[in-house]
């Protein structure tokens, strides 16, 4: 439905009817779950990567329409900003050489897209936040020329009723305002999908929530915004604030933000969809003609279009997804935690770790979420965003009665989570050579304490020390990042520092 959005205003009856329709969709989903209409286990995973367009100078290029026209592939689509693209990888079965296959597909697709972008003096940069973005780049006139983005922006601005405030205090402090949701476009991520049965959904979602902080610690890649060094992974606070439809008074009352980690472990997927309706007013009250309960009564499968659209405007870091494939409904956990990049090898290593550890934790007879308070998992997430590879996280100690205590994320991963991830990949039937290679990348990151964020920061400061000013250092860091990204060796092997500018004769 979101693809068919057209500009226009909504009246009061639209919202009332939409709310009623959402309740019908929820009732239909409950019946589908009760009657076990969902797809059988197929061990399917999917992958989406959001990308940036930048020139040889490292600065953003607002030209995704031109680049997409040259790419001319349904695998590549627009994203929120005109300097953004998204590539969607077809679902794969989690088994055998799946990770090497994915790596080859992504490398081939990105190389082709980069060649096409270069025809208009742009290039593909896979990074959490492009360091050279400025506030002038992230304005409503630079939103992609797609009706649904303009409409979403209008509705969120109207709900907010005033400018959005960005206030992020990290190594430095950034304070500014925006008249639109355009700053959200700075956040480019990797989204990992896993199809699960309803009976397994809660365990997989809880496991994904528990390890979200670990994912960030390992994969942080967004330390800069608007010329400021902030958190090692600045996407989550930026996303939260740039989509925050609550004015300060509602924030003070404890109203939940639309970008949300959550507040409890769950027992079923239905609980998350119920929360979406209970806590979040509709932003896009667009109606479908389908009567979902009548479709069910007639033996069909309802699309639940309104529920799906509403779910897409609640930005959970692990989101429930309802979908239909070949006429059969299914559920997915969409993991939205990771930033894009730095290289294809790093992206696939992050994916291998995630799919392995989630399977192992979800099948544990005494799961981690029975021993770790949800509040600790949420605090871990913020800690990892602030400190990245150097984060210390709360985690249950070994043994049946191990107390929750702080551990360095790198030690937790090397000593406890990597063996579990390996066992999880074995349970999926992943080829041992793939398992060992990609988990080996994660181990080396931990051993050397290097990820995308730490490399960016070290390289930027070395550029400053060489005498470059702030903006020039950020541009030089971005250019060097792009070169090394295209060479393809994982980030823990990258030399720190920028290359000297060529001397012209």
C-alpha positions as CSV (number, residue, x, y, z in Angstrom):
1,X,0.0,0.0,0.0
2,X,2.9,2.4,0.8
3,X,4.0,2.1,-2.8
4,X,0.6,3.6,-3.9
5,X,0.6,6.6,-1.6
6,X,-0.5,9.8,-3.4
7,X,-0.4,13.3,-2.0
8,X,-3.5,14.6,-0.2
9,X,-5.0,15.6,3.1
10,X,-6.8,13.4,5.5
11,X,-10.0,14.3,7.3
12,X,-11.2,13.3,10.7
13,X,-13.3,10.4,9.4
14,X,-10.3,8.9,7.6
15,X,-8.5,8.5,10.9
16,X,-11.5,7.1,12.7
17,X,-12.2,4.6,9.9
18,X,-8.5,3.6,9.7
19,X,-8.4,2.9,13.5
20,X,-11.4,0.7,13.1
21,X,-9.9,-1.1,10.2
22,X,-6.7,-1.7,12.2
23,X,-8.8,-3.5,14.8
24,X,-10.3,-5.7,12.1
25,X,-6.8,-6.5,10.8
26,X,-5.7,-7.3,14.3
27,X,-8.6,-9.6,14.8
28,X,-7.9,-11.3,11.5
29,X,-4.2,-11.8,12.5
30,X,-5.3,-13.3,15.8
31,X,-7.5,-15.8,13.9
32,X,-4.7,-16.7,11.5
33,X,-2.4,-17.4,14.5
34,X,-5.1,-19.4,16.4
35,X,-5.9,-21.5,13.3
36,X,-2.2,-22.1,12.4
37,X,-2.5,-20.8,8.9
38,X,1.2,-19.8,8.7
39,X,4.0,-21.1,6.5
40,X,6.0,-24.1,7.6
41,X,9.6,-23.7,8.6
42,X,11.7,-22.9,5.5
43,X,14.9,-21.5,7.1
44,X,14.6,-18.4,4.9
45,X,16.6,-15.2,5.4
46,X,16.7,-11.9,3.5
47,X,18.9,-8.9,3.4
48,X,18.5,-5.2,2.6
49,X,21.3,-2.6,2.5
50,X,20.9,1.2,2.5
51,X,23.6,3.1,0.6
52,X,24.9,6.6,0.2
53,X,25.9,8.4,-3.0
54,X,29.0,10.6,-2.8
55,X,31.4,12.1,-5.3
56,X,35.2,11.8,-5.6
57,X,35.4,14.7,-3.2
58,X,33.6,12.6,-0.5
59,X,30.6,15.0,-0.5
60,X,27.0,13.7,-0.9
61,X,25.4,13.7,-4.3
62,X,21.6,14.4,-4.5
63,X,20.9,12.3,-7.6
64,X,19.4,8.9,-6.8
65,X,16.8,9.3,-9.5
66,X,19.5,9.7,-12.2
67,X,21.6,6.8,-10.8
68,X,18.6,4.5,-10.5
69,X,17.6,5.2,-14.1
70,X,21.1,4.1,-15.2
71,X,21.2,1.1,-12.9
72,X,17.8,0.0,-14.3
73,X,17.3,-2.9,-11.9
74,X,14.4,-3.8,-9.6
75,X,16.9,-4.8,-6.9
76,X,17.8,-1.1,-6.4
77,X,15.2,1.4,-5.1
78,X,14.9,4.9,-3.7
79,X,15.3,5.6,0.0
80,X,14.3,8.7,2.0
81,X,17.1,11.1,0.8
82,X,18.1,11.9,-2.7
83,X,21.6,10.8,-1.8
84,X,20.3,7.3,-0.7
85,X,19.7,4.0,-2.5
86,X,18.6,0.6,-1.2
87,X,19.6,-2.8,-2.6
88,X,17.3,-5.8,-1.8
89,X,18.7,-9.3,-1.9
90,X,16.3,-12.1,-2.7
91,X,15.6,-14.5,0.1
92,X,18.0,-17.4,0.6
93,X,17.9,-20.6,2.5
94,X,20.1,-20.6,5.6
95,X,22.3,-23.6,4.7
96,X,25.4,-24.7,2.8
97,X,27.5,-21.9,1.2
98,X,24.8,-19.3,1.7
99,X,27.1,-16.6,3.0
100,X,29.7,-16.9,0.2
101,X,26.8,-16.8,-2.2
102,X,25.4,-13.7,-0.6
103,X,28.8,-12.0,-0.6
104,X,29.3,-12.6,-4.3
105,X,25.8,-11.4,-5.2
106,X,26.3,-8.2,-3.2
107,X,29.7,-7.5,-4.5
108,X,28.5,-8.0,-8.1
109,X,25.5,-5.7,-7.5
110,X,27.4,-2.9,-5.8
111,X,30.2,-2.9,-8.3
112,X,27.6,-2.6,-11.1
113,X,25.8,0.2,-9.2
114,X,29.1,2.0,-8.6
115,X,30.0,1.9,-12.3
116,X,26.7,3.3,-13.3
117,X,26.8,6.0,-10.6
118,X,30.3,7.0,-11.8
119,X,28.8,7.9,-15.1
120,X,27.2,10.9,-13.4
121,X,30.2,11.6,-11.1
122,X,28.9,9.8,-8.1
123,X,29.8,6.6,-6.3
124,X,28.4,4.1,-3.8
125,X,29.5,4.5,-0.1
126,X,28.3,1.8,2.3
127,X,28.5,3.5,5.8
128,X,26.3,4.2,8.8
129,X,26.3,8.0,8.4
130,X,28.2,9.8,5.7
131,X,30.6,12.0,7.6
132,X,30.5,14.9,5.2
133,X,26.7,15.5,5.4
134,X,25.8,19.0,6.6
135,X,22.5,20.4,7.9
136,X,22.0,22.1,4.4
137,X,22.0,18.6,2.9
138,X,19.2,17.3,5.1
139,X,16.3,19.5,4.2
140,X,12.9,18.6,2.8
141,X,13.9,19.7,-0.7
142,X,16.4,16.8,-0.7
143,X,13.8,14.1,0.1
144,X,13.4,11.6,-2.7
145,X,10.8,12.6,-5.3
146,X,8.3,9.9,-4.2
147,X,4.8,10.8,-2.9
148,X,5.0,8.5,0.1
149,X,8.1,10.3,1.5
150,X,6.5,13.7,1.1
151,X,3.3,12.5,2.7
152,X,5.1,10.8,5.6
153,X,7.1,14.0,6.2
154,X,4.0,16.2,6.1
155,X,2.2,13.9,8.6
156,X,5.1,13.7,11.0
157,X,5.7,17.4,10.9
158,X,2.0,18.0,11.6
159,X,2.0,15.5,14.5
160,X,5.1,17.1,16.0
161,X,3.6,20.7,15.6
162,X,7.0,22.3,15.8
163,X,10.6,21.8,14.6
164,X,12.4,18.5,15.4
165,X,15.2,19.0,17.9
166,X,18.5,17.2,17.6
167,X,20.5,17.2,20.8
168,X,23.1,14.4,20.9
169,X,25.9,14.6,23.5
170,X,28.9,12.3,22.8
171,X,32.6,13.1,22.4
172,X,31.2,16.5,21.3
173,X,27.7,17.9,21.5
174,X,25.4,18.6,18.5
175,X,22.4,20.8,19.0
176,X,20.2,21.9,16.1
177,X,16.7,21.9,14.8
178,X,15.1,20.6,11.6
179,X,11.8,21.6,10.0
180,X,11.4,18.1,8.4
181,X,12.3,14.5,8.9
182,X,15.1,14.7,6.4
183,X,17.9,14.1,9.0
184,X,16.5,10.5,9.3
185,X,17.9,10.0,5.8
186,X,21.5,10.2,7.2
187,X,20.9,6.8,8.9
188,X,21.8,4.0,6.5
189,X,21.5,0.5,7.8
190,X,21.6,-3.2,7.0
191,X,18.3,-5.0,7.6
192,X,18.4,-8.8,8.3
193,X,15.2,-10.8,7.9
194,X,14.5,-14.2,9.3
195,X,11.3,-16.1,8.5
196,X,10.0,-17.9,11.6
197,X,6.9,-19.8,12.6
198,X,4.5,-18.2,15.1
199,X,5.6,-20.7,17.8
200,X,9.2,-19.6,17.5
201,X,8.7,-15.9,16.9
202,X,8.8,-14.8,20.5
203,X,12.0,-16.7,21.3
204,X,13.7,-15.3,18.2
205,X,12.6,-11.7,18.8
206,X,13.7,-11.9,22.5
207,X,17.1,-13.3,21.5
208,X,17.5,-10.6,18.9
209,X,16.7,-7.9,21.5
210,X,19.1,-9.4,24.0
211,X,22.0,-9.3,21.5
212,X,21.2,-6.0,19.8
213,X,23.8,-4.3,22.0
214,X,26.4,-6.8,21.0
215,X,25.6,-6.3,17.3
216,X,26.2,-2.5,17.8
217,X,29.4,-3.0,19.8
218,X,30.8,-5.2,17.0
219,X,29.5,-3.3,14.0
220,X,29.3,0.4,15.0
221,X,30.1,2.6,12.0
222,X,28.5,6.0,12.5
223,X,30.6,8.3,14.7
224,X,30.1,11.6,12.9
225,X,27.2,13.9,12.1
226,X,27.2,17.4,10.8
227,X,31.0,17.7,11.5
228,X,30.7,16.6,15.1
229,X,32.1,13.5,16.7
230,X,29.2,12.0,18.7
231,X,28.5,8.4,19.7
232,X,30.3,5.5,18.1
233,X,27.0,4.5,16.6
234,X,25.0,7.8,16.3
235,X,22.2,6.3,14.1
236,X,19.9,5.3,17.0
237,X,19.8,8.7,18.8
238,X,19.5,10.5,15.4
239,X,16.7,8.2,14.2
240,X,14.9,8.6,17.5
241,X,15.0,12.4,17.5
242,X,14.5,13.0,13.8
243,X,11.2,10.9,13.9
244,X,10.0,12.0,17.3
245,X,6.5,13.3,16.8
246,X,6.1,14.0,20.6
247,X,6.5,17.7,21.6
248,X,8.4,18.1,24.9
249,X,5.2,18.0,27.0
250,X,4.3,14.5,25.7
251,X,7.9,13.4,26.2
252,X,7.7,14.5,29.8
253,X,4.5,12.5,30.3
254,X,6.3,9.3,29.2
255,X,4.6,8.9,25.8
256,X,6.5,6.3,23.8
257,X,8.6,7.5,20.8
258,X,8.0,5.9,17.4
259,X,11.7,4.8,17.3
260,X,11.6,2.3,20.1
261,X,13.7,-0.4,21.6
262,X,10.7,-1.7,23.5
263,X,10.0,-2.2,27.2
264,X,9.6,-6.0,27.9
265,X,10.2,-9.5,26.7
266,X,7.3,-11.0,24.8
267,X,5.4,-14.3,24.5
268,X,3.9,-13.9,21.0
269,X,4.2,-11.8,17.9
270,X,0.6,-10.6,18.4
271,X,1.7,-8.6,21.4
272,X,3.9,-6.4,19.3
273,X,1.2,-5.6,16.8
274,X,-1.2,-5.0,19.7
275,X,1.3,-2.5,21.2
276,X,1.6,-0.7,17.8
277,X,-2.2,-0.1,17.8
278,X,-2.3,0.8,21.5
279,X,0.5,3.3,21.7
280,X,1.0,4.9,18.3
281,X,-1.5,7.0,16.4
282,X,-1.7,6.3,12.7
283,X,0.4,8.6,10.5
284,X,-0.9,7.5,7.1
285,X,-4.6,6.6,7.4
286,X,-4.9,5.0,3.9
287,X,-7.7,2.5,3.4
288,X,-7.7,-0.7,1.4
289,X,-11.0,-2.1,0.1
290,X,-10.3,-5.5,1.6
291,X,-12.4,-6.7,4.5
292,X,-9.9,-9.0,6.2
293,X,-12.5,-11.0,8.3
294,X,-14.6,-11.6,5.2
295,X,-11.6,-12.8,3.3
296,X,-10.9,-15.3,6.1
297,X,-14.5,-16.4,6.2
298,X,-14.2,-17.2,2.5
299,X,-11.1,-19.3,2.9
300,X,-8.7,-16.6,1.7
301,X,-5.6,-15.0,3.1
302,X,-6.0,-11.3,3.9
303,X,-3.2,-8.8,3.1
304,X,-3.8,-6.8,6.3
305,X,-2.7,-3.8,4.4
306,X,-3.5,-1.2,7.0
307,X,-1.8,-3.2,9.8
308,X,1.3,-3.6,7.6
309,X,1.4,0.1,6.7
310,X,1.0,1.1,10.3
311,X,3.7,-1.3,11.4
312,X,6.1,0.3,9.0
313,X,5.7,3.7,10.8
314,X,6.7,2.2,14.2
315,X,10.5,2.0,14.1
316,X,11.4,-0.9,16.4
317,X,15.1,-2.1,16.2
318,X,13.7,-5.6,15.9
319,X,10.4,-5.3,14.0
320,X,7.7,-7.9,13.5
321,X,6.7,-8.4,9.8
322,X,3.6,-10.0,8.4
323,X,3.9,-11.0,4.7
324,X,2.4,-13.4,2.1
325,X,4.4,-15.5,-0.3
326,X,2.8,-17.8,-2.9
327,X,-0.6,-17.3,-1.2
328,X,0.6,-18.4,2.2
329,X,1.1,-16.0,5.2
330,X,4.4,-15.9,7.1
331,X,6.0,-14.0,10.0
332,X,9.5,-12.5,9.9
333,X,11.8,-10.8,12.5
334,X,13.3,-7.8,10.8
335,X,16.6,-6.9,12.6
336,X,17.3,-3.2,11.9
337,X,20.2,-2.7,14.3
338,X,23.3,-2.7,12.1
339,X,24.7,0.2,10.2
340,X,25.7,-0.3,6.6
341,X,29.3,-1.3,5.8
342,X,32.2,-1.1,6.0
343,X,32.8,-3.8,3.3
344,X,30.7,-6.7,1.9
345,X,32.8,-9.1,4.0
346,X,32.0,-7.2,7.2
347,X,28.3,-7.1,6.3
348,X,28.2,-10.8,5.8
349,X,30.3,-11.5,8.9
350,X,27.8,-9.4,10.9
351,X,24.9,-11.4,9.3
352,X,26.6,-14.8,10.1
353,X,27.1,-13.8,13.7
354,X,23.5,-12.6,14.0
355,X,21.9,-15.7,12.5
356,X,24.1,-18.0,14.4
357,X,23.7,-16.4,17.9
358,X,20.0,-15.8,17.5
359,X,19.4,-19.5,16.7
360,X,21.6,-20.6,19.6
361,X,20.0,-18.3,22.2
362,X,16.4,-19.0,21.0
363,X,16.9,-22.7,21.5
364,X,18.7,-22.4,24.9
365,X,16.8,-24.4,27.5
366,X,17.4,-21.5,30.0
367,X,17.3,-18.5,27.7
368,X,19.2,-15.4,28.4
369,X,16.1,-13.3,28.7
370,X,15.0,-15.3,31.7
371,X,18.1,-14.2,33.4
372,X,18.7,-10.7,32.0
373,X,16.2,-7.9,33.0
374,X,14.8,-6.1,29.9
375,X,15.9,-2.8,31.4
376,X,19.5,-4.1,31.3
377,X,19.2,-5.1,27.6
378,X,17.9,-1.6,26.8
379,X,20.7,0.1,28.8
380,X,23.2,-2.2,27.0
381,X,21.9,-0.9,23.7
382,X,22.6,2.7,24.6
383,X,26.0,1.8,26.1
384,X,27.0,0.0,22.9
385,X,25.9,3.0,20.8
386,X,27.9,5.4,22.9
387,X,31.1,3.3,23.2
388,X,31.1,0.8,20.3
389,X,33.8,-1.8,20.4
390,X,35.0,-0.6,23.8
391,X,31.5,-1.0,25.5
392,X,31.0,-2.9,28.7
393,X,27.7,-4.7,28.8
394,X,25.5,-6.3,31.5
395,X,25.3,-10.1,31.0
396,X,24.4,-13.1,33.1
397,X,27.4,-14.9,34.4
398,X,28.1,-18.6,33.6
399,X,26.4,-21.4,35.4
400,X,22.8,-21.9,36.5
401,X,22.8,-19.1,39.1
402,X,25.3,-16.7,37.5
403,X,24.6,-13.2,38.5
404,X,24.3,-10.4,36.0
405,X,27.5,-8.3,35.8
406,X,29.5,-6.1,33.5
407,X,31.8,-7.6,30.9
408,X,33.8,-6.1,28.1
409,X,31.8,-6.7,24.9
410,X,34.9,-8.1,23.1
411,X,35.5,-10.6,25.9
412,X,31.9,-11.6,26.1
413,X,31.9,-12.3,22.3
414,X,35.2,-14.2,22.2
415,X,34.7,-16.2,25.3
416,X,31.0,-17.0,25.2
417,X,29.0,-15.8,22.2
418,X,31.2,-16.8,19.3
419,X,31.1,-20.5,20.2
420,X,27.3,-20.2,20.5
421,X,27.1,-18.5,17.1
422,X,29.2,-21.3,15.6
423,X,26.8,-23.9,17.1
424,X,23.8,-22.0,15.8
425,X,25.3,-21.9,12.2
426,X,25.9,-25.6,12.5
427,X,22.3,-26.1,13.4
428,X,21.3,-24.1,10.3
429,X,23.5,-26.4,8.2
430,X,25.9,-23.7,7.1
431,X,29.2,-24.9,5.5
432,X,31.9,-25.1,8.2
433,X,34.3,-23.2,5.9
434,X,31.9,-20.3,5.7
435,X,31.2,-20.4,9.4
436,X,34.9,-20.3,10.3
437,X,35.8,-17.6,7.8
438,X,33.0,-15.1,8.7
439,X,33.1,-15.7,12.5
440,X,36.9,-15.4,12.2
441,X,36.3,-11.8,11.0
442,X,34.3,-11.1,14.1
443,X,37.0,-12.6,16.3
444,X,39.7,-10.5,14.7
445,X,37.6,-7.3,15.2
446,X,37.4,-8.2,18.9
447,X,41.0,-9.1,19.3
448,X,42.2,-5.9,17.7
449,X,39.3,-3.8,19.0
450,X,38.7,-2.3,15.5
451,X,35.4,-1.7,13.7
452,X,34.2,0.9,11.2
453,X,33.7,3.6,13.9
454,X,37.0,3.1,15.5
455,X,38.8,3.3,12.1
456,X,36.9,6.4,11.1
457,X,37.7,8.2,14.4
458,X,41.4,7.2,14.3
459,X,41.8,8.2,10.7
460,X,40.0,11.5,11.2
461,X,42.2,12.5,14.2
462,X,45.3,11.6,12.4
463,X,44.2,13.8,9.5
464,X,43.6,16.6,12.1
465,X,47.0,16.1,13.5
466,X,48.5,16.4,10.1
467,X,47.2,20.0,9.9
468,X,43.9,19.5,8.1
469,X,40.9,21.5,9.2
470,X,37.8,19.7,10.4
471,X,35.8,19.6,7.2
472,X,38.8,18.7,5.1
473,X,39.7,15.9,7.5
474,X,36.2,14.5,7.3
475,X,36.2,14.6,3.5
476,X,39.6,13.0,3.4
477,X,38.5,10.3,5.8
478,X,35.4,9.6,3.7
479,X,37.4,9.4,0.5
480,X,39.9,6.9,2.0
481,X,37.0,4.9,3.5
482,X,35.4,4.6,0.0
483,X,38.7,3.4,-1.5
484,X,39.2,0.8,1.1
485,X,35.6,-0.3,1.0
486,X,35.9,-1.0,-2.7
487,X,39.2,-2.9,-2.2
488,X,37.0,-5.2,0.0
489,X,39.4,-6.3,2.8
490,X,37.6,-6.4,6.2
491,X,37.9,-3.2,8.3
492,X,40.1,-4.7,11.0
493,X,42.9,-4.9,8.3
494,X,42.6,-1.3,7.2
495,X,45.6,1.0,7.7
496,X,44.8,4.1,9.7
497,X,45.2,7.4,8.0
498,X,44.4,9.3,4.8
499,X,46.5,9.4,1.7
500,X,48.3,12.6,0.9
501,X,46.7,14.8,-1.8
502,X,48.5,14.3,-5.1
503,X,50.9,17.2,-6.0
504,X,50.0,18.8,-9.2
505,X,52.8,19.7,-11.6
